[in-house]
Amino acid sequence: MNRKHLTREENNLGMTHRIARRDLVNGALVACGLSALTPKMGASPAPAGGTEWDGYGGIGDYKDAHGNTWDVVEEAHKIRDGVYDKTLDSRDTGEVYDLVIVGGGSAGLGAAYFFQKSIERPDRHCLILENHSIFGGEAKHNEFLINGQRLIGPQGAWRMVPEPDGKGGWMNDLYRDIRLRVEDFHYQTWDKKLGDLEFERGQDFSLLLPPKVASFGYFFDQKSHGVPAYWVRDLWRGGLDKSPWPERVRRDLWESVFGGRKPEGNAELPQPDMERWLDSISYKEYLERYMGFDREVTRFVDPMPACIFGLGADAISALNAYGVRFPGFHGLSPGPYNGEMDDNYLATHHAFPGGNSNTLRHLAKFLIPAAIPGPASLDNIHNQPVRQEALDREQTPTRIRLRATVVRVEHLGKPENADLVQVTYTQGGKLWHLRARHVVMASGGWVNRHIVRDLPDANRAAYTRFHHSSTLVANVALTNWRFLHKLGITGGRWFDGLGYTANIRQQMTIGDYAPKLHPDSPNVMTFYIPFYAPGRPIVEQVALGRAKLFGTSFREYERQIRESMVNMFGTSGFDPKHDIAGIILNRWGHSLVVPEPGFRLGKDGAPPDREIARKPYDRISFAHSELEGGQYFGGAMIQARRAIEEMRGKN
């Protein structure tokens, strides 16, 4: 970094100190203005430079694949801008596969798993085309090496690994096949002599529910609430009275989280009618109009749906909030869309150090045993590097081809009569094409509608009505976390500034990966940062969010993270010069589909767009988690399984 361009404030924030980040060239990157949104509404501005924009990527298998990196974004924008719309001069690889899967995330690897399980032929061949430098989609992780200690944080997909329910079924079969066993899961130990702290295993309490654990804090200050800065620990057991909210707001917040109030006029609807009604209104409308809660309750919950469903309470349907038991639904009986997402559910689940990255590594090992050398054990799969040269070998039943961006998918001839589908992709700066008897599109809807050239009009129209939001996940490696220990918290929530919550976790220990859980030992603090603008139309909210995500430099995000941490933790001893050892940004430009009213169950008696968009035609099927209405590992597997079942009856 060119220190001549640093201000005194940046020096005080520690931006001159050498940390685990890629030093930027000649100081700041000029952020793109919102005017770059034109001429296409919803398009994001072109980022202004690779290394300066990407920042540091960490160590290990995922160092070149932290979120949507510059090269991935650049190639994706070529697709969006029609570069590949004309006839292409591509090279023929000469390959013909039984199945080609576009996308190597959870749904893509899941489709390959179900294909391998269901097609009982020794000569079957499946190819996964993945545009990043390693498989995983948003289920990847970041790795640091801090003071000799390897540390891991999630890049995106953080949902916990479920406890097997003992009821059998295909999900239990999947976990058995890929060798994920609960008896192998062990966690860091915490010495109670150091304090009576509670730790999350993942991100669920921070993002899914208002945390009811004592070691979670809420930060109030002048900018957010007009008061001198202070922390409130254990908000729901005495701390609420210490908050700056007026009495009526405190009463409504308590009632929304713990009370049994029922929605006015609709509490006794039969379950199917209740769910259809909830899907016809926004979560904000439910809270304020039908439950009578103060609008401060809506402001309190807004970032929670924004992190899980893409935007705030004004944009998502009440049914989605009901499905994960956000505040306001304790008075309603559970149903098919309202499972067991309560505190007990979270307590009996498990989380890997890097979120769901380990699940995808186990799937890859099952599909291609040589991908990770050694036994199919939790220790080995977690700690051994991926052998990329083994992923795309001839004569193996399943292959994964990396850095391969698919730009066109089309039947050879009329779709109803075609025997093959041609798939064109870029790799190494060149265009290639191959053929497949079947294709599963496990990539997101925002790209499917561009690259599937003979997509039926109904599918295409449905996809155009999908709205995708952006998310930034920042992992901050700490040399110590004494500043949290002094406050008696392991995670917290704030109401102004970058993001809204962050935490450190009690990580699963796996073989040699056994970092010490101690205030003076290194740890990773993970920030989930949604982009939403309540009150604006959905299309405008997602466009503004993507512009902000893509138009902000690494250096500017680093500054904001440091400023936020100084503001919140400076009085408890946080020193940005010495306590921050590394920062990795994971930018996800289309991280979540926004399940607005009608997205799950449809409007005015018409089927929902997600059902229309996922309809297969001829030799092409669709499988990605957004078609489930909520994006999570189980949903990705449901869609993958459905897509493979659809193609089994075809030649």
C-alpha positions as CSV (number, residue, x, y, z in Angstrom):
1,M,0.0,0.0,0.0
2,N,1.2,3.5,-0.8
3,R,1.4,5.1,2.6
4,K,1.8,8.6,1.2
5,H,-1.9,8.5,0.3
6,L,-3.0,7.5,3.8
7,T,-4.6,10.1,6.1
8,R,-4.0,10.4,9.9
9,E,-7.3,8.8,10.5
10,E,-6.3,5.8,8.4
11,N,-3.1,5.5,10.2
12,N,-5.0,5.5,13.5
13,L,-7.3,2.8,12.1
14,G,-4.3,0.6,11.5
15,M,-4.5,0.6,7.7
16,T,-0.7,1.1,7.5
17,H,-0.1,-2.2,9.3
18,R,0.8,-5.2,7.3
19,I,-2.0,-7.8,7.7
20,A,-3.2,-10.8,5.8
21,R,-4.6,-8.8,2.9
22,R,-3.4,-8.1,-0.6
23,D,-1.8,-4.6,-0.4
24,L,-3.5,-2.3,-2.8
25,V,-1.8,-0.4,-5.5
26,N,-1.5,3.4,-5.3
27,G,-4.1,3.8,-2.6
28,A,-7.8,4.0,-3.2
29,L,-9.9,2.6,-5.9
30,V,-12.5,5.1,-7.2
31,A,-15.9,3.7,-6.6
32,C,-18.4,3.6,-9.4
33,G,-21.3,6.0,-9.3
34,L,-24.9,4.9,-9.3
35,S,-25.3,6.5,-12.8
36,A,-23.5,3.4,-14.0
37,L,-26.8,1.5,-13.4
38,T,-28.0,2.7,-16.8
39,P,-28.9,1.8,-19.4
40,K,-30.2,-1.5,-17.9
41,M,-32.3,-1.2,-14.8
42,G,-31.0,-3.8,-12.3
43,A,-27.6,-4.0,-13.9
44,S,-24.6,-3.2,-11.6
45,P,-21.8,-0.9,-12.5
46,A,-18.7,-2.4,-13.9
47,P,-16.1,-2.8,-11.1
48,A,-13.0,-0.8,-11.7
49,G,-10.1,-3.2,-11.2
50,G,-9.2,-6.7,-10.2
51,T,-6.7,-6.9,-7.4
52,E,-7.8,-3.6,-5.8
53,W,-11.3,-4.8,-5.8
54,D,-10.8,-8.4,-4.8
55,G,-8.4,-7.8,-1.9
56,Y,-6.8,-10.7,0.0
57,G,-8.2,-14.2,-0.6
58,G,-6.6,-16.2,2.2
59,I,-4.8,-19.5,2.0
60,G,-5.8,-23.0,1.0
61,D,-8.2,-24.4,-1.5
62,Y,-10.4,-21.3,-1.6
63,K,-7.9,-18.5,-1.8
64,D,-8.8,-17.6,-5.4
65,A,-12.5,-18.1,-4.9
66,H,-13.7,-15.7,-2.2
67,G,-17.2,-14.7,-3.3
68,N,-17.7,-13.3,-6.8
69,T,-14.1,-12.4,-7.7
70,W,-13.2,-9.8,-10.4
71,D,-12.7,-12.4,-13.1
72,V,-16.0,-14.1,-12.4
73,V,-17.9,-10.9,-12.3
74,E,-16.3,-9.7,-15.6
75,E,-17.3,-12.9,-17.4
76,A,-20.8,-12.8,-16.0
77,H,-21.3,-9.3,-17.2
78,K,-20.4,-10.3,-20.7
79,I,-23.3,-12.8,-20.6
80,R,-25.6,-10.1,-19.3
81,D,-24.5,-7.6,-21.9
82,G,-25.1,-10.0,-24.8
83,V,-21.6,-10.6,-25.9
84,Y,-22.4,-14.3,-26.6
85,D,-25.8,-13.7,-28.2
86,K,-24.5,-14.0,-31.7
87,T,-23.3,-17.2,-33.4
88,L,-20.1,-18.3,-31.7
89,D,-16.9,-19.6,-33.2
90,S,-16.1,-22.2,-30.6
91,R,-13.9,-25.3,-30.6
92,D,-15.5,-28.8,-30.4
93,T,-14.1,-30.8,-27.5
94,G,-15.5,-34.0,-29.2
95,E,-17.1,-35.0,-25.8
96,V,-20.6,-36.4,-25.4
97,Y,-21.9,-36.9,-21.9
98,D,-25.0,-38.6,-20.5
99,L,-25.5,-35.5,-18.3
100,V,-23.9,-32.1,-18.1
101,I,-24.7,-30.0,-15.0
102,V,-24.2,-26.3,-15.2
103,G,-23.0,-25.0,-11.8
104,G,-20.9,-26.7,-9.1
105,G,-22.7,-25.5,-6.0
106,S,-24.9,-27.5,-3.6
107,A,-27.6,-28.2,-6.3
108,G,-25.0,-29.1,-8.9
109,L,-23.1,-31.6,-6.8
110,G,-26.4,-32.8,-5.4
111,A,-27.7,-33.5,-9.0
112,A,-24.5,-35.5,-9.7
113,Y,-25.0,-37.5,-6.5
114,F,-28.6,-38.4,-7.4
115,F,-27.6,-39.2,-11.0
116,Q,-24.9,-41.5,-9.8
117,K,-27.3,-43.2,-7.4
118,S,-30.1,-43.6,-9.8
119,I,-28.4,-44.5,-13.1
120,E,-27.3,-48.1,-12.7
121,R,-24.9,-48.2,-15.7
122,P,-21.1,-48.6,-15.4
123,D,-20.6,-46.5,-18.5
124,R,-22.6,-43.5,-17.3
125,H,-20.7,-40.2,-17.6
126,C,-21.5,-36.8,-16.0
127,L,-19.7,-33.5,-16.2
128,I,-20.1,-30.5,-13.9
129,L,-19.1,-27.1,-15.4
130,E,-18.2,-24.6,-12.7
131,N,-17.2,-21.0,-13.3
132,H,-15.2,-20.5,-10.1
133,S,-11.7,-21.9,-9.4
134,I,-13.2,-24.5,-7.0
135,F,-16.6,-26.1,-6.5
136,G,-19.0,-25.1,-3.7
137,G,-21.0,-22.2,-4.9
138,E,-21.7,-20.1,-1.8
139,A,-20.8,-23.1,0.4
140,K,-17.1,-22.2,0.5
141,H,-14.9,-20.9,3.3
142,N,-12.0,-18.6,4.0
143,E,-8.7,-19.7,5.6
144,F,-6.2,-17.6,7.5
145,L,-2.8,-18.5,9.0
146,I,-2.5,-16.2,12.1
147,N,0.4,-16.6,14.5
148,G,0.9,-20.1,13.3
149,Q,-2.8,-21.0,13.8
150,R,-5.0,-21.9,10.9
151,L,-8.4,-20.2,11.2
152,I,-11.6,-20.7,9.1
153,G,-14.7,-18.7,8.5
154,P,-17.7,-19.2,6.2
155,Q,-18.0,-17.4,2.9
156,G,-21.8,-17.6,2.7
157,A,-23.8,-20.8,3.2
158,W,-23.8,-21.1,7.0
159,R,-26.9,-23.2,7.7
160,M,-26.2,-26.0,10.1
161,V,-25.8,-29.7,9.4
162,P,-29.0,-31.4,10.8
163,E,-29.1,-34.1,13.4
164,P,-30.2,-37.3,11.7
165,D,-33.8,-37.8,12.7
166,G,-33.7,-41.6,12.8
167,K,-36.7,-41.8,10.4
168,G,-34.7,-42.9,7.3
169,G,-35.5,-41.2,4.0
170,W,-33.3,-40.0,1.2
171,M,-31.7,-37.1,3.1
172,N,-30.5,-39.5,5.8
173,D,-29.2,-41.8,3.0
174,L,-27.3,-38.9,1.5
175,Y,-25.6,-38.1,4.8
176,R,-24.7,-41.8,5.3
177,D,-23.3,-42.1,1.8
178,I,-21.1,-39.1,2.1
179,R,-19.9,-40.2,5.6
180,L,-21.2,-37.3,7.7
181,R,-21.8,-38.8,11.2
182,V,-22.9,-36.9,14.2
183,E,-20.7,-39.0,16.5
184,D,-17.7,-37.5,14.7
185,F,-18.6,-34.0,15.7
186,H,-16.7,-32.4,18.5
187,Y,-16.2,-28.7,19.5
188,Q,-13.8,-26.4,21.2
189,T,-13.9,-26.5,24.9
190,W,-14.5,-23.3,26.9
191,D,-12.9,-23.0,30.4
192,K,-15.7,-21.6,32.6
193,K,-13.1,-20.2,34.9
194,L,-12.6,-17.5,32.2
195,G,-16.3,-16.5,32.5
196,D,-19.7,-17.8,31.9
197,L,-19.9,-17.1,28.2
198,E,-22.2,-18.8,25.6
199,F,-21.1,-19.3,22.0
200,E,-22.9,-20.1,18.8
201,R,-21.7,-22.9,16.7
202,G,-22.8,-21.1,13.5
203,Q,-24.6,-17.9,12.6
204,D,-28.2,-18.9,13.3
205,F,-28.8,-17.1,16.6
206,S,-27.4,-13.9,15.1
207,L,-29.3,-14.0,11.8
208,L,-32.4,-16.2,12.2
209,L,-33.7,-15.4,15.6
210,P,-33.4,-12.5,18.2
211,P,-30.8,-14.2,20.3
212,K,-32.0,-15.2,23.7
213,V,-28.5,-16.1,25.0
214,A,-26.9,-13.9,27.7
215,S,-23.6,-13.5,25.8
216,F,-25.2,-11.6,22.9
217,G,-25.1,-7.8,23.1
218,Y,-27.0,-4.9,21.6
219,F,-25.1,-1.6,20.8
220,F,-26.9,1.8,21.0
221,D,-25.2,5.1,20.3
222,Q,-25.9,8.7,19.3
223,K,-26.3,8.1,15.6
224,S,-28.8,5.2,16.0
225,H,-30.8,6.2,19.1
226,G,-29.6,9.6,20.2
227,V,-27.8,8.3,23.3
228,P,-24.2,8.0,24.4
229,A,-22.7,4.8,23.2
230,Y,-23.2,1.7,25.3
231,W,-23.8,-2.0,25.2
232,V,-26.8,-3.9,26.6
233,R,-26.1,-7.6,27.4
234,D,-28.8,-10.2,27.7
235,L,-31.6,-8.1,26.2
236,W,-34.4,-10.5,26.8
237,R,-33.7,-11.3,30.5
238,G,-33.6,-7.8,32.1
239,G,-31.6,-5.9,29.4
240,L,-34.7,-4.7,27.5
241,D,-35.4,-2.2,30.4
242,K,-31.9,-0.8,29.9
243,S,-32.5,0.0,26.3
244,P,-33.3,3.5,25.0
245,W,-36.6,2.4,23.3
246,P,-39.8,4.0,24.7
247,E,-41.9,1.8,26.9
248,R,-44.5,1.1,24.2
249,V,-41.7,-0.2,21.9
250,R,-40.1,-2.3,24.6
251,R,-43.6,-3.8,25.3
252,D,-44.2,-4.6,21.6
253,L,-40.7,-6.0,21.1
254,W,-41.2,-8.4,24.0
255,E,-44.6,-9.4,22.7
256,S,-43.3,-10.0,19.2
257,V,-40.6,-12.4,20.5
258,F,-42.4,-14.2,23.3
259,G,-46.1,-13.3,23.2
260,G,-49.1,-15.2,21.9
261,R,-50.9,-12.3,20.2
262,K,-52.9,-13.4,17.2
263,P,-53.4,-11.5,13.9
264,E,-56.6,-9.5,14.0
265,G,-59.4,-11.1,12.0
266,N,-57.4,-14.0,10.6
267,A,-56.2,-16.0,13.6
268,E,-58.7,-18.8,13.1
269,L,-58.3,-19.5,9.4
270,P,-57.8,-23.1,8.4
271,Q,-54.1,-24.0,7.9
272,P,-54.1,-23.9,4.0
273,D,-56.0,-20.6,4.0
274,M,-53.8,-19.2,6.7
275,E,-50.7,-20.0,4.6
276,R,-52.2,-18.5,1.4
277,W,-53.2,-15.4,3.3
278,L,-49.7,-15.0,4.8
279,D,-48.2,-15.4,1.3
280,S,-50.5,-12.6,0.0
281,I,-49.2,-9.9,2.4
282,S,-45.8,-8.6,3.3
283,Y,-44.1,-9.3,6.6
284,K,-44.3,-5.6,7.4
285,E,-48.0,-5.5,6.7
286,Y,-48.5,-8.5,9.0
287,L,-46.6,-6.9,11.9
288,E,-48.0,-3.5,11.7
289,R,-51.5,-3.8,10.3
290,Y,-52.7,-7.2,11.5
291,M,-50.6,-7.5,14.7
292,G,-50.7,-3.9,15.7
293,F,-47.0,-3.7,16.5
294,D,-45.1,-0.4,16.6
295,R,-43.1,0.3,13.4
296,E,-40.0,0.1,15.5
297,V,-40.6,-3.6,15.7
298,T,-40.4,-3.8,11.9
299,R,-37.1,-1.8,11.9
300,F,-35.8,-4.2,14.6
301,V,-36.5,-7.3,12.5
302,D,-35.7,-5.8,9.0
303,P,-32.1,-7.0,8.7
304,M,-33.0,-10.5,9.7
305,P,-35.1,-11.3,6.6
306,A,-32.6,-9.2,4.6
307,C,-29.9,-11.7,5.4
308,I,-32.0,-14.8,4.9
309,F,-34.4,-13.8,2.2
310,G,-32.6,-10.9,0.5
311,L,-34.6,-7.8,1.6
312,G,-36.4,-6.5,4.6
313,A,-39.9,-6.9,6.0
314,D,-41.5,-4.6,3.4
315,A,-40.4,-6.9,0.5
316,I,-40.8,-10.5,1.6
317,S,-44.1,-12.3,2.2
318,A,-45.2,-13.0,5.7
319,L,-45.3,-16.7,4.9
320,N,-41.5,-16.8,4.6
321,A,-41.1,-15.0,8.0
322,Y,-43.6,-17.5,9.5
323,G,-41.6,-20.4,8.0
324,V,-38.5,-19.6,10.1
325,R,-40.3,-18.2,13.1
326,F,-39.3,-14.7,13.0
327,P,-41.0,-12.4,15.6
328,G,-44.7,-12.2,15.6
329,F,-45.8,-15.8,14.9
330,H,-46.0,-17.4,18.3
331,G,-49.8,-17.1,18.4
332,L,-50.1,-19.2,15.2
333,S,-50.1,-23.0,15.1
334,P,-47.3,-24.7,13.2
335,G,-47.8,-26.0,9.7
336,P,-46.0,-27.4,6.6
337,Y,-44.3,-24.0,6.1
338,N,-43.5,-23.6,9.8
339,G,-41.3,-26.4,10.8
340,E,-39.1,-26.7,13.9
341,M,-37.1,-23.5,13.6
342,D,-37.0,-22.8,17.3
343,D,-34.3,-22.6,19.9
344,N,-34.3,-26.3,20.5
345,Y,-33.9,-26.9,16.7
346,L,-30.8,-24.8,16.6
347,A,-29.3,-26.3,19.7
348,T,-29.5,-29.8,18.2
349,H,-27.9,-28.8,14.9
350,H,-24.2,-28.7,14.0
351,A,-22.0,-26.3,12.1
352,F,-18.7,-26.8,10.4
353,P,-15.9,-24.2,10.8
354,G,-16.5,-22.9,7.3
355,G,-20.3,-23.3,7.1
356,N,-21.5,-25.8,4.5
357,S,-18.1,-26.0,2.7
358,N,-17.4,-29.4,4.4
359,T,-20.7,-30.9,3.2
360,L,-19.7,-30.0,-0.4
361,R,-16.2,-31.5,0.1
362,H,-17.8,-34.7,1.3
363,L,-20.1,-34.7,-1.7
364,A,-17.1,-34.2,-4.0
365,K,-15.2,-37.0,-2.4
366,F,-18.2,-39.3,-2.9
367,L,-18.5,-38.4,-6.5
368,I,-14.7,-38.4,-7.3
369,P,-12.8,-40.4,-4.7
370,A,-9.5,-39.2,-5.9
371,A,-10.5,-35.5,-5.5
372,I,-9.3,-35.6,-1.9
373,P,-6.7,-38.3,-1.3
374,G,-7.0,-40.6,1.6
375,P,-10.0,-42.1,3.5
376,A,-13.5,-40.6,3.4
377,S,-13.3,-39.5,7.0
378,L,-14.3,-36.1,8.5
379,D,-10.6,-35.4,9.5
380,N,-9.2,-36.2,6.1
381,I,-11.8,-34.5,4.0
382,H,-11.6,-31.3,6.0
383,N,-7.8,-31.1,6.3
384,Q,-6.5,-32.5,3.0
385,P,-6.3,-30.2,0.0
386,V,-8.4,-30.8,-3.0
387,R,-6.4,-32.4,-5.9
388,Q,-7.7,-30.3,-8.7
389,E,-5.9,-32.4,-11.3
390,A,-8.1,-35.4,-10.3
391,L,-11.4,-33.5,-10.8
392,D,-11.5,-33.7,-14.6
393,R,-9.9,-37.0,-15.6
394,E,-11.1,-39.0,-18.6
395,Q,-12.9,-42.3,-18.0
396,T,-14.2,-41.3,-14.5
397,P,-18.0,-41.5,-14.1
398,T,-18.2,-37.9,-12.7
399,R,-16.0,-35.0,-13.7
400,I,-15.8,-31.4,-12.5
401,R,-14.4,-28.8,-14.9
402,L,-13.4,-25.6,-13.1
403,R,-13.1,-22.0,-14.4
404,A,-15.6,-23.0,-17.1
405,T,-18.3,-20.4,-17.6
406,V,-21.2,-21.7,-19.6
407,V,-22.5,-19.0,-22.1
408,R,-24.9,-21.0,-24.3
409,V,-27.1,-24.0,-23.8
410,E,-29.4,-25.1,-26.7
411,H,-30.9,-28.3,-28.2
412,L,-29.4,-29.4,-31.5
413,G,-32.4,-29.1,-33.7
414,K,-36.0,-28.6,-32.6
415,P,-36.1,-29.3,-28.8
416,E,-39.0,-31.8,-29.1
417,N,-37.0,-33.9,-31.6
418,A,-33.4,-33.3,-30.4
419,D,-31.2,-36.2,-29.3
420,L,-28.5,-33.9,-27.9
421,V,-28.0,-30.5,-26.2
422,Q,-25.0,-28.4,-27.1
423,V,-23.2,-26.6,-24.2
424,T,-20.8,-23.8,-25.0
425,Y,-18.4,-22.4,-22.3
426,T,-15.4,-20.2,-21.9
427,Q,-12.2,-21.5,-20.3
428,G,-8.7,-20.0,-20.5
429,G,-9.8,-17.2,-22.7
430,K,-11.2,-19.6,-25.4
431,L,-14.6,-20.8,-26.4
432,W,-15.4,-24.5,-26.4
433,H,-18.5,-26.6,-26.9
434,L,-19.5,-30.2,-26.1
435,R,-22.7,-32.2,-26.2
436,A,-25.0,-33.9,-23.7
437,R,-28.0,-36.2,-23.7
438,H,-29.4,-34.3,-20.8
439,V,-28.6,-31.0,-19.1
440,V,-29.4,-29.8,-15.6
441,M,-29.2,-26.1,-15.0
442,A,-28.0,-25.8,-11.4
443,S,-27.0,-22.2,-11.9
444,G,-29.2,-19.3,-10.7
445,G,-32.2,-17.9,-12.5
446,W,-30.4,-14.6,-13.2
447,V,-28.1,-16.5,-15.6
448,N,-30.3,-19.3,-16.8
449,R,-32.6,-16.9,-18.6
450,H,-29.7,-15.6,-20.6
451,I,-27.8,-18.7,-21.5
452,V,-30.6,-21.2,-22.2
453,R,-31.2,-20.1,-25.8
454,D,-34.4,-22.1,-26.6
455,L,-36.0,-21.6,-23.2
456,P,-39.8,-21.6,-23.5
457,D,-41.4,-18.2,-23.3
458,A,-43.3,-19.1,-20.1
459,N,-40.1,-20.1,-18.3
460,R,-38.3,-17.1,-19.5
461,A,-41.1,-14.7,-18.5
462,A,-41.2,-16.3,-15.0
463,Y,-37.5,-15.9,-14.5
464,T,-37.7,-12.2,-15.5
465,R,-39.9,-11.7,-12.4
466,F,-37.3,-13.1,-10.0
467,H,-35.4,-10.4,-8.1
468,H,-32.0,-11.2,-6.6
469,S,-30.4,-9.3,-3.8
470,S,-26.7,-8.9,-2.8
471,T,-24.8,-9.9,0.3
472,L,-21.3,-9.2,1.6
473,V,-19.7,-11.6,4.0
474,A,-16.6,-10.3,5.7
475,N,-14.3,-12.5,7.8
476,V,-12.0,-10.6,10.1
477,A,-9.1,-12.5,11.6
478,L,-8.3,-11.3,15.1
479,T,-5.1,-11.8,17.1
480,N,-7.2,-11.9,20.2
481,W,-10.8,-11.1,21.3
482,R,-10.2,-9.6,24.8
483,F,-12.4,-6.7,23.9
484,L,-15.4,-9.0,23.6
485,H,-14.5,-10.9,26.7
486,K,-14.4,-7.7,28.7
487,L,-17.9,-6.9,27.5
488,G,-19.1,-10.4,28.4
489,I,-20.3,-11.1,24.8
490,T,-19.4,-13.4,21.9
491,G,-21.6,-11.7,19.3
492,G,-23.6,-8.5,18.9
493,R,-26.1,-6.4,17.0
494,W,-26.0,-2.8,16.1
495,F,-28.4,-0.4,14.4
496,D,-26.4,1.9,12.2
497,G,-23.4,1.5,9.9
498,L,-22.0,-1.4,7.9
499,G,-24.0,-4.6,8.4
500,Y,-25.9,-5.3,11.6
501,T,-24.4,-8.3,13.4
502,A,-21.2,-10.3,13.9
503,N,-19.9,-13.0,16.1
504,I,-17.1,-15.4,17.0
505,R,-18.1,-19.1,17.2
506,Q,-17.4,-22.3,19.2
507,Q,-15.9,-24.1,16.2
508,M,-16.0,-27.8,15.5
509,T,-12.5,-29.3,16.0
510,I,-11.5,-31.8,13.3
511,G,-8.3,-33.7,13.5
512,D,-5.4,-31.2,13.4
513,Y,-7.8,-28.3,13.1
514,A,-8.2,-27.6,16.8
515,P,-7.7,-23.8,17.5
516,K,-7.8,-22.8,21.1
517,L,-10.9,-21.0,22.4
518,H,-9.3,-18.4,24.7
519,P,-9.6,-14.5,24.7
520,D,-5.9,-14.2,24.0
521,S,-5.9,-16.6,21.1
522,P,-6.7,-15.8,17.4
523,N,-10.3,-16.1,16.2
524,V,-12.4,-15.1,13.3
525,M,-15.2,-12.6,13.6
526,T,-17.8,-12.9,10.8
527,F,-19.9,-10.1,9.5
528,Y,-23.0,-10.7,7.3
529,I,-23.9,-7.5,5.5
530,P,-27.2,-7.3,3.6
531,F,-28.2,-4.5,1.2
532,Y,-31.8,-3.3,1.5
533,A,-33.6,0.1,1.3
534,P,-37.0,-0.1,3.0
535,G,-39.8,1.7,1.3
536,R,-38.4,1.6,-2.3
537,P,-39.7,-0.8,-5.0
538,I,-38.0,-4.2,-4.9
539,V,-36.4,-3.8,-8.3
540,E,-34.8,-0.5,-7.1
541,Q,-33.7,-2.0,-3.8
542,V,-31.8,-4.9,-5.5
543,A,-30.3,-2.6,-8.1
544,L,-29.0,-0.1,-5.5
545,G,-27.6,-2.9,-3.3
546,R,-25.7,-4.5,-6.2
547,A,-24.4,-1.0,-7.2
548,K,-23.1,-0.5,-3.7
549,L,-21.6,-4.0,-3.4
550,F,-19.8,-3.8,-6.8
551,G,-19.0,-0.1,-6.7
552,T,-17.1,-0.1,-3.4
553,S,-13.4,-0.8,-3.2
554,F,-11.8,-3.3,-0.8
555,R,-10.0,-0.5,0.9
556,E,-13.2,1.4,1.5
557,Y,-14.9,-1.7,3.0
558,E,-11.8,-2.2,5.2
559,R,-12.0,1.3,6.4
560,Q,-15.7,0.9,7.3
561,I,-15.1,-2.4,9.1
562,R,-12.3,-0.8,11.2
563,E,-14.3,2.3,11.9
564,S,-17.3,0.3,13.1
565,M,-15.2,-1.9,15.3
566,V,-13.5,1.1,16.9
567,N,-16.9,2.8,17.5
568,M,-18.4,-0.3,19.1
569,F,-15.4,-1.8,20.9
570,G,-12.8,1.0,21.3
571,T,-13.8,1.6,25.0
572,S,-13.4,-2.1,25.8
573,G,-9.8,-2.2,24.6
574,F,-10.1,-2.9,20.9
575,D,-7.0,-1.7,19.0
576,P,-7.3,-1.9,15.2
577,K,-3.6,-1.7,14.7
578,H,-2.8,-4.8,16.7
579,D,-6.0,-6.8,17.0
580,I,-6.9,-7.2,13.3
581,A,-4.7,-9.7,11.6
582,G,-6.5,-10.2,8.3
583,I,-9.7,-9.3,6.3
584,I,-11.3,-11.3,3.5
585,L,-14.4,-10.0,1.6
586,N,-16.8,-12.3,-0.1
587,R,-19.1,-10.4,-2.5
588,W,-22.2,-12.2,-3.6
589,G,-24.0,-10.2,-6.3
590,H,-27.1,-12.4,-6.6
591,S,-27.0,-14.2,-3.3
592,L,-30.7,-14.6,-2.6
593,V,-33.9,-14.6,-4.5
594,V,-36.5,-12.3,-2.9
595,P,-39.6,-14.3,-2.0
596,E,-42.1,-11.4,-2.3
597,P,-45.8,-12.0,-1.7
598,G,-47.0,-14.7,-4.0
599,F,-43.6,-16.2,-4.7
600,R,-44.3,-19.4,-2.8
601,L,-48.0,-20.0,-3.6
602,G,-48.9,-17.7,-6.5
603,K,-51.3,-14.8,-6.9
604,D,-55.0,-14.7,-7.9
605,G,-55.2,-18.4,-8.4
606,A,-52.2,-18.5,-10.8
607,P,-49.3,-20.8,-10.1
608,P,-46.2,-19.2,-8.6
609,D,-43.4,-18.2,-11.0
610,R,-41.0,-20.6,-9.3
611,E,-43.2,-23.5,-10.4
612,I,-43.3,-22.2,-14.0
613,A,-39.6,-21.5,-14.1
614,R,-38.6,-25.0,-13.0
615,K,-40.7,-26.9,-15.5
616,P,-38.4,-29.1,-17.6
617,Y,-38.6,-29.2,-21.4
618,D,-37.3,-31.9,-23.6
619,R,-33.7,-32.6,-22.5
620,I,-33.1,-29.6,-20.1
621,S,-34.2,-29.5,-16.4
622,F,-33.7,-26.9,-13.7
623,A,-32.4,-27.3,-10.2
624,H,-31.3,-24.5,-8.0
625,S,-32.3,-23.7,-4.4
626,E,-34.2,-20.5,-5.2
627,L,-36.8,-22.6,-6.9
628,E,-37.6,-23.9,-3.4
629,G,-38.6,-20.5,-2.3
630,G,-35.7,-20.3,0.3
631,Q,-32.1,-20.9,-0.3
632,Y,-30.5,-23.6,1.9
633,F,-28.7,-26.9,1.5
634,G,-31.8,-29.1,2.0
635,G,-33.7,-27.0,-0.6
636,A,-30.9,-27.4,-3.1
637,M,-31.0,-31.2,-2.6
638,I,-34.8,-31.3,-3.0
639,Q,-34.5,-29.5,-6.4
640,A,-31.6,-31.6,-7.5
641,R,-33.4,-34.8,-6.7
642,R,-36.5,-33.6,-8.6
643,A,-34.5,-32.7,-11.7
644,I,-32.8,-36.1,-11.9
645,E,-36.2,-37.9,-11.4
646,E,-37.6,-35.8,-14.3
647,M,-34.9,-36.9,-16.7
648,R,-34.9,-40.6,-15.8
649,G,-37.7,-41.5,-18.1
650,K,-36.1,-40.0,-21.2
651,N,-33.6,-41.8,-23.4
